[in-house]
């Protein structure tokens, strides 16, 4: 961590609550001319520059950004690191897409050198797009998780990842066994979970690719290490849901499969949830489980439209996921652009402040990390991004017409991409500069 104290002056905006619960006006803090003080990797003060500048010691450097906005670092609650090399693969829906593209691509991660190469590219892409925390699928190979965590540790990033557990309905070259999946996961947990700012997620790919024996052992791991994460897929595609019903006819539905094997809880994150019934939303909320809303992926694979108002009605925790490589961008700004359209198609609105919440504090709450990241509250990790109002000629011109912070925020989310991210900071250190 940085041992230095430094102040950053700019327009500063962060979420402090869910707009669906408290209303838009009470959901954020905005300082048109703000100041944030960083001390040893943590935020120690936040407020108006006019109030804080006179209190600073004479030797504290102040970095002043003109035409820029500081927000918390973005949080990606569902992404596949081994699928980086197959992003933008043509022409299939979920189940055929897995067999045609995903499994052959993931096969390469048995090779640690390949995993190291892709881990570097993957983390650079996250940081270039302003993402400071991600919940990450590895491949079935422990080498993939070791490579990812080694690169994340060097940069002192707050990251969560896990080895895929998959012991059936996949190519032989990509399956483990119930026992080997348990043993390998346990070894990775012992090595990485809680090391620096790293966390481990028990990661059964999805119900169809794990036997009841493997799902039982996944639940056993969660019982043995109570602060672990659980990360899997749920109700993404209608054919997938039918497949789950055929494989688990004794269960009430898709979510009930996971519930039966004790995989729901405060740190359980289910990607997609496109086709959930009210009872499933109720159960997710009761258990504190979260859903990762992945709009670019859901549109790209033709999976359907996530019902955010339904999730809000039942107070289900929701974060935002890029779901690379079915998702078509590492950028959470770009992902929010698509999320807005998904809501429009359902006759619902997604306000810019709800969007900000989903990409920051909402993601942190989905990961039970809102006491450390997701907002710029003093005491939190100093994970933040600097967004450039002049990133492109069009954005510069468009923002000259803006009369409010909500309009400015919406333009950033509609026109923004990796070019908008001027700098990314993790634990107070600059880890990306455009």
Residue pairs with C-beta under 8 A, 6 or more apart in sequence:
1 40
1 41
1 156
1 427
1 428
1 429
2 38
2 40
2 41
2 427
2 428
2 429
3 40
4 40
4 428
5 37
5 38
5 39
5 40
5 44
5 57
5 60
6 37
6 38
6 60
6 61
6 62
6 63
6 428
7 35
7 36
7 37
7 38
7 52
7 56
7 60
7 61
7 62
7 63
8 35
8 36
8 38
8 62
8 63
8 65
8 70
8 384
8 386
9 33
9 34
9 35
9 49
9 53
9 62
9 63
9 64
9 65
10 34
10 64
10 65
10 66
10 68
10 69
10 70
10 386
11 30
11 31
11 32
11 33
11 34
11 68
11 69
11 70
11 405
12 29
12 30
12 31
12 34
12 35
12 36
12 46
12 69
12 70
12 71
12 376
13 28
13 29
13 30
13 31
13 69
13 70
13 71
13 356
13 405
13 409
14 28
14 29
14 71
14 72
14 356
14 360
14 361
14 375
14 376
14 377
15 27
15 28
15 72
15 353
15 356
15 357
15 360
15 361
15 362
15 374
15 375
16 26
16 27
16 28
16 29
16 361
16 375
16 377
17 26
17 27
17 357
17 361
18 27
18 354
18 357
18 361
18 362
18 365
19 27
19 351
19 353
19 354
19 357
20 312
20 354
21 315
24 351
24 353
24 354
27 353
27 354
27 357
28 353
28 356
29 46
29 376
30 405
31 46
31 47
31 48
31 49
32 405
33 48
33 49
33 50
34 46
34 47
34 48
34 49
34 70
35 45
35 46
35 47
35 48
35 49
35 52
35 53
35 62
36 43
36 45
36 46
36 70
36 376
36 384
37 43
37 44
37 45
37 46
37 52
37 56
37 60
38 44
38 382
38 428
40 428
41 156
41 381
41 382
41 427
41 428
41 429
42 378
42 379
42 380
42 381
42 382
42 428
43 376
43 377
43 378
43 379
43 380
43 381
43 382
44 378
45 52
45 55
45 378
46 376
46 377
46 378
53 62
56 62
65 386
65 422
67 388
67 389
67 390
68 386
68 387
68 388
68 389
68 422
69 386
69 387
69 389
69 408
69 409
69 412
70 376
70 384
70 385
70 386
70 387
71 356
71 360
71 376
71 384
71 385
71 387
72 132
72 360
72 361
72 373
72 374
72 375
72 376
72 383
72 384
72 385
73 130
73 131
73 132
73 133
73 360
73 373
73 383
73 384
73 385
73 424
73 425
73 426
74 129
74 130
74 131
74 132
74 332
74 333
74 359
74 360
74 363
74 385
75 131
75 132
75 133
75 134
75 319
75 320
75 332
75 359
75 360
75 363
75 364
75 366
75 367
75 373
75 374
76 126
76 131
76 133
76 134
76 135
76 320
76 321
76 322
76 332
76 363
77 134
77 135
77 269
77 271
77 290
77 292
77 319
77 320
77 321
77 363
77 366
77 367
78 135
78 137
78 231
78 269
78 271
78 272
78 292
78 294
78 319
78 321
78 322
78 323
79 134
79 135
79 136
79 137
79 321
79 322
79 323
79 324
79 327
79 330
80 136
80 137
80 323
80 324
80 325
80 326
81 118
81 119
81 122
81 136
81 137
81 138
81 144
81 148
81 161
82 105
82 106
82 108
82 109
82 115
82 118
82 137
82 138
82 139
82 144
83 102
83 105
83 106
83 137
83 324
83 325
83 326
84 118
84 121
84 122
84 125
84 324
84 325
85 105
85 118
85 325
86 101
86 102
86 105
86 325
87 324
87 325
87 327
87 328
88 325
88 328
89 97
89 100
89 101
89 325
92 100
92 101
92 301
93 237
93 239
93 301
93 302
93 303
94 236
94 237
94 239
94 240
94 301
94 303
94 326
95 237
95 239
95 240
95 243
97 301
97 326
101 325
102 325
103 170
103 171
103 174
105 325
106 139
106 140
106 164
106 174
107 171
107 173
107 174
108 114
109 115
109 118
109 138
109 139
109 141
109 143
109 144
110 141
110 143
111 143
112 143
112 146
112 147
115 139
115 141
115 143
115 144
115 146
115 147
115 148
116 147
116 150
116 151
118 147
119 144
119 147
119 148
119 150
119 151
120 151
122 148
123 148
123 151
123 152
123 155
123 157
124 432
125 330
126 132
126 134
126 330
127 155
127 424
127 426
127 431
127 432
128 330
128 418
128 421
128 424
128 432
128 434
129 329
129 330
129 331
129 332
129 333
129 417
129 418
129 421
130 331
130 332
130 333
130 385
130 387
130 418
130 420
130 421
130 424
130 432
131 330
131 332
131 424
132 157
132 158
132 373
132 383
132 384
132 385
132 424
132 425
132 426
133 157
133 158
133 159
133 160
133 363
133 364
133 367
133 369
133 373
133 383
134 159
134 160
135 160
135 161
135 201
135 229
135 231
135 269
135 292
135 319
135 321
135 367
136 148
136 159
136 160
136 161
136 162
136 201
137 161
137 162
137 164
137 203
137 205
137 231
138 144
138 145
138 148
138 161
138 162
138 163
138 164
138 203
139 163
139 164
139 174
140 163
140 164
140 165
140 166
140 174
140 175
140 176
140 181
141 163
142 163
142 184
142 187
142 188
144 163
145 161
145 162
145 163
145 188
145 192
146 188
146 191
148 159
148 161
149 159
149 161
149 191
149 192
149 195
149 198
152 159
152 161
152 198
153 195
153 196
153 198
155 426
155 429
155 431
156 196
156 197
156 426
156 427
156 429
157 197
157 198
157 426
157 427
157 431
158 197
158 198
158 199
158 369
158 372
158 373
158 381
158 383
158 426
158 427
159 197
159 198
159 199
160 198
160 199
160 200
160 201
160 229
160 231
160 367
161 198
161 200
161 201
161 203
162 185
162 188
162 200
162 201
162 202
162 203
162 229
162 231
163 181
163 184
163 185
163 188
163 203
164 203
164 204
164 205
165 176
165 181
165 182
165 185
165 202
165 203
165 204
165 205
165 210
165 214
165 218
166 174
166 175
166 176
166 181
166 204
166 205
166 209
166 210
167 175
167 176
167 177
167 178
167 181
167 209
167 210
167 211
167 213
167 214
168 175
168 208
168 209
168 210
168 211
169 208
169 209
170 205
170 209
176 184
177 214
178 211
178 213
178 214
178 216
178 217
179 217
181 214
181 217
181 218
182 214
182 217
182 218
182 220
182 221
185 200
185 202
185 203
185 218
185 221
186 221
186 224
188 200
189 200
189 221
189 225
189 228
192 198
192 200
193 199
193 200
193 225
193 227
193 228
194 227
197 381
197 427
199 227
199 228
199 229
200 225
200 228
200 229
201 228
201 229
201 230
201 231
201 269
202 218
202 221
202 222
202 228
202 229
202 230
202 231
202 263
203 230
203 231
203 232
204 210
204 214
204 215
204 218
204 232
204 263
205 232
205 233
206 232
206 233
206 234
206 240
207 215
207 232
207 244
207 247
207 248
207 254
207 257
207 258
208 240
208 243
208 244
208 247
210 218
212 261
215 257
215 258
215 261
215 263
216 261
218 230
218 261
218 263
219 261
219 262
219 263
221 228
222 228
222 230
222 262
222 263
222 265
223 262
227 267
228 267
229 267
229 268
229 269
229 367
230 263
230 265
230 267
230 268
230 269
231 268
231 269
231 271
232 258
232 263
232 270
232 271
233 270
233 271
233 272
234 254
234 255
234 258
234 270
234 271
234 272
234 273
234 276
234 291
235 241
235 254
235 255
235 272
235 273
235 274
235 275
235 276
235 280
236 271
236 272
236 274
236 275
236 298
236 301
236 303
237 274
237 301
237 303
237 304
238 275
238 304
241 254
241 275
244 254
244 257
245 253
245 254
248 257
251 257
251 260
253 277
253 279
253 280
254 280
255 264
255 270
255 276
255 280
255 283
255 284
258 264
258 268
258 270
259 283
259 287
264 283
264 284
264 287
264 289
265 287
265 288
265 289
266 287
266 288
266 289
266 368
267 367
267 368
268 287
268 288
268 289
268 290
269 289
269 290
269 291
269 292
269 319
269 366
269 367
270 284
270 289
270 290
270 291
270 292
271 291
271 292
271 294
271 321
271 323
272 291
272 292
272 294
272 297
272 298
272 303
272 306
272 323
273 280
273 284
273 291
273 292
273 293
273 306
273 311
274 298
274 303
274 304
274 305
274 306
274 307
275 304
276 284
276 291
276 307
276 310
276 311
278 310
278 314
281 310
281 311
281 313
281 314
281 316
282 314
283 289
284 290
284 291
284 314
284 316
284 317
285 314
285 315
285 316
285 317
288 317
288 368
289 316
289 317
290 316
290 317
290 318
290 319
290 365
290 366
290 367
291 306
291 311
291 316
291 317
291 318
291 319
291 366
292 318
292 319
292 320
292 321
292 323
292 366
293 306
293 308
293 311
293 318
293 319
293 320
293 321
293 339
293 358
294 306
294 320
294 321
294 322
294 323
294 326
294 327
294 335
295 306
295 335
295 338
295 339
295 341
295 342
296 322
296 323
296 327
296 328
296 329
296 334
296 335
296 338
297 303
297 321
297 322
297 323
297 326
297 327
297 328
298 304
298 305
298 306
298 342
299 338
299 341
299 342
300 326
300 327
300 328
301 326
305 342
305 345
305 346
306 342
307 346
308 318
308 343
308 348
308 350
309 346
309 348
311 318
312 318
317 362
317 365
317 366
318 358
318 362
318 366
319 358
319 362
319 363
319 365
319 366
319 367
320 332
320 335
320 336
320 339
320 358
320 359
320 362
320 363
321 327
321 335
322 329
322 330
322 331
322 332
322 335
324 330
327 335
329 335
329 417
330 418
331 416
331 417
331 418
332 359
333 359
333 412
333 413
333 416
333 417
333 420
334 416
334 417
335 359
336 350
336 355
336 358
336 359
336 413
337 413
337 414
337 416
339 350
339 355
339 358
340 350
340 355
340 413
340 414
343 349
343 350
344 350
351 406
352 406
352 409
352 410
352 413
353 406
353 409
355 409
355 410
355 413
356 409
360 374
360 375
361 370
361 374
361 375
362 374
363 374
364 370
364 372
364 373
364 374
364 375
365 374
371 380
372 380
372 381
373 380
373 381
373 383
374 380
376 384
381 426
381 427
382 425
382 426
382 427
382 428
383 425
383 426
383 427
384 425
385 421
385 422
385 423
385 424
385 425
386 421
386 422
386 423
386 424
386 425
387 412
387 416
387 420
387 421
387 422
388 419
388 420
388 421
388 422
388 434
389 395
389 396
389 399
389 408
390 396
391 416
391 419
391 420
391 422
392 415
392 419
392 420
394 415
395 411
395 412
395 415
395 416
395 420
398 411
398 415
399 408
399 411
402 408
402 411
412 420
419 434
421 432
421 434
422 433
422 434
423 430
423 432
423 433
423 434
424 430
424 431
424 432
425 431
